């Protein structure tokens, strides 16, 4: 917040009227995606569980807790019939290996979808599209389903046939840097992982990728939302915590921010 003033002095041949009018100016509100990014990078975003009864947080929890901080109605809606009879907490199936996204895609809606290229996000690597040109921002949420990428036949990235959710903290033309948790047996929160690096780093150029869904959301309300609100967003402890948080989370955050392109500085 601050002050602005305007000199309204009026001069005529017979009279001088002096007046200065001042008014307060409100600080511009912080965009929702910036608030989500801040949460993901903070200690509050490390090792978080949306439900009080959850012993270990899943990838979904990080985005859910970050968006819960916005004080809005949940954009997700997990009330559709679950695919299996696995334990359900807050409407989210915890079935290992089950493609819950295929059964209940509305459970993985995080706001308004960022419009992809006409050919979908695959145009980023198959044509001349880019994440930057399509207004992807730090704090947006990337949602995968059944994603896998290989280089020379070797798997570089995979969601193991199911969904995965992550918060974006860095945007480049062909890659996204994220904060995430519960990624391929790494249960602790990890910031700094770079998705799609195979496009630039697969030396032979013999890469392949596939997915059933790849969507990016601008955090906020959604017309299909109204699901269960997080009731805890508490930290959980894992035996891997010390190992996976070296270097320290703050050092990772500072490194990511230092490399950020000017558009998002």
N, C-alpha and C positions, 0 to 999 in steps of 0.2 A: 504494500500500500504506500501511497505518497500523496503529494500535493501538486496541482497544476494551477497556474494563475494566468489571467489575461488582463492586459492593460486596456481599459475602456475609456481612456481620456478623450474628451471631445473638445474641440476648439472652434469657436465662431468669432466673428469680428467684435462681439461685445462680451463674450462670456467664455470662460474656461471651466469645464467641469471635469474633475479628476476622479477616477474610480478604478480600483483594482479588484477584480472578482477572483476568488480562489475557491477551489473545491477539492475534495479528496478523491483519489483514484484507487480503486481496488486492484490488488495484485491479480495478475492473470491466473486462473485456476490451473492446477497441475493436470495435464491430460491423464486419463485413466491408465493408458499403457505405460506412462512414466512411473506411476504409482506401483503398478504390477512389477515392473523391472526393479524398482527400489526394494520391494519386498523380497524378490527372488535373490537379489544380491546380498541382502542383509542376513544377519545371524538368525532372524526370525524365519527366514526362508530355508534354513538348513534343517534337514531331517524333520519334516513337518508331517503331521497326520491330521486330517480333516475331522475325523470322528474320535471322540474320547475313548471309545472301545477298541480303536485300532492299535494293534501292537506294533505294527510296522507300516509306515506310510508307503503308498504306491505313487507312481508317477502322476496320476490324476490329482493327488492331494496338493501338490505344489501350486498348480494353476488355480485350483479351487480355493485354497487358503489366500492366495494373493488377490484374487477377485473378491473374496469375502471382505477383504480390507476396504474395498470401495464402498461398502455399505449399500449395495444394490441387491435386488432380487436375483437369485442364482440364474444364470443363463442356461444352465444345464437342466435336463429333465430325465431322470433315470427310472421313471415309473413303468416303462414298457416291460413286458415279460422278459425275465432273464433267460439266458440261453441254457443254463444248467441249474442244478439244484445246489450250487455252491453257496457258501455263506455270503450274505449280502449285508452291507453296512451302509446306511444312508442311501440305499438304492444302487450302490455300485457293486457289481459282482467282483469278487476277488478270486475267481476261478483261474488257477494257473493253466495257461495254454489255451484257454477258451477265447474265441474272438468276440468279446463283448461288444465291440464297435459294430460288427455286422448285425448283431441282434438289436442293439439300442443306440443308434448313432446320435440321438438327441441327448444322450448322456455326455457327449463329448463336444457340445457346442459351447463356445466361450465368449460369444458376443456376435458382432456383425462380421461376416466373412469378408476378408480382404480379397478384392476381385483379382483372380489370377489372369494370366494371358489367355487369349481365346482358345489355345490348344491345351490349357492347363499348365500347372507348374513345371511339367516336363519340358516346356519350351525354354526354360532357363538353361537347360543343358543340350537341347536338341536344336534350338534356333538362336535368336539373338535377344531374347528376353532377359530380364534381370530382376532380382528381388528389390533392388533399390528403385528401379524405374517403376515398379508396381506398388510403391509406397508401403512396403513392409517396414515396420519400425521396431526398435527395441521395446520390449514389453508386450508385443503381440505374442499370441500363443500358437505354436505349431502342433497340429494334430496329425499323427500318422495312423494308418492301419495296414498291417501286413506289408510293411516296407522292407526291402532288402537291396543292398548294393554290393557288387563284387568287382574285383580287379584281378585279371588273369585267372578267373574262376574261383578266387579266394574271397570269402565273405568279409567285407569291411564293416558294414553296418546292417543290422537286422532288428526288427521288432518281434522276431520269433512267431510270426503268423498272427499277431494280435495288435492291439492299439498301443500307442505310446504318446505321451503328452509332455511338452517342454515349453519353457518360457524363453523367448528370444532376447538376447542381450547384445548381440552384434549382428549387423547386416552388411553383407558385401554382395557383389553382383551374382555370384553363384554359390555362396555358402552362407550358413546361418550358425552363429555361435549361441549356445544356450546354457541355461541353468536347468538341471533336471535331477530326478532321483529315481531309484529303482530301475536303472538301465543295465540290462544284461548282467545281472548278479551283483551290480554295484548298488547296494541298497542305500548308501549314504548320499547326501546331496552333493552334486558336483557341478560347479560352474566353470565354463571355459571349453566344453566339448564343441567341436566344429562338425556339423553335419554337411554332407555332400563334398567333402574335401577330395574324394576320389576323382572328381572332375579335373582337378588341377594336378593331383599327386600320383595318379595311376600312370607310371612312367611309360608303359607300353601303349596306353590309350585304349586298351582292351577292357573297358568297363561296361557293366550292364546294371540296370536298376529296374525295379518294379514296385508297385504299391497298389493296394485296393482303394486307398484314400490318402490324400495329402492336402490338408486345408490349413489356412492361417486365419486367425481371428483377431480382430481389434477388441480388447476386453470391454465388456459392457453388457447391458441387458439384451435379451433376445426374445422374440415373440413366442418361441417354442419353449421358453424356460419355465421356471417355477418349481424346480426340484428342491430337495432337502438342503437346508442351510448347514454349513459346517458348524459344529458345536464345540470344537476344541482348538484346532490348529496348534496343537502342542508339538513339542520336539519329541523325537524318539531316539533311543540310543542303539547303536550297533557296535559289534566288536570291530568293525572295519573303520570306525569313525576316525581314529587317530591317523591311520595310514592314508585314508582317502582325502583328508583335509590338509595335506602337505603338498605344495605350499599353502599357507594360511588362506582362508577364504577372502579376506580383505585384500591380500596381495594379488590374488587372481582377479578380483573385481577391478583393482587399480590398473592392472595390466590390460584387461579388456577395454576399459574406458580410454586408456592411453592410445590404443590402436584404432579407436573408433574413427570412422570416416567423418569428414567435416559436416556432412548433412545431419549427423546425430550428435555432434559435440555440444 
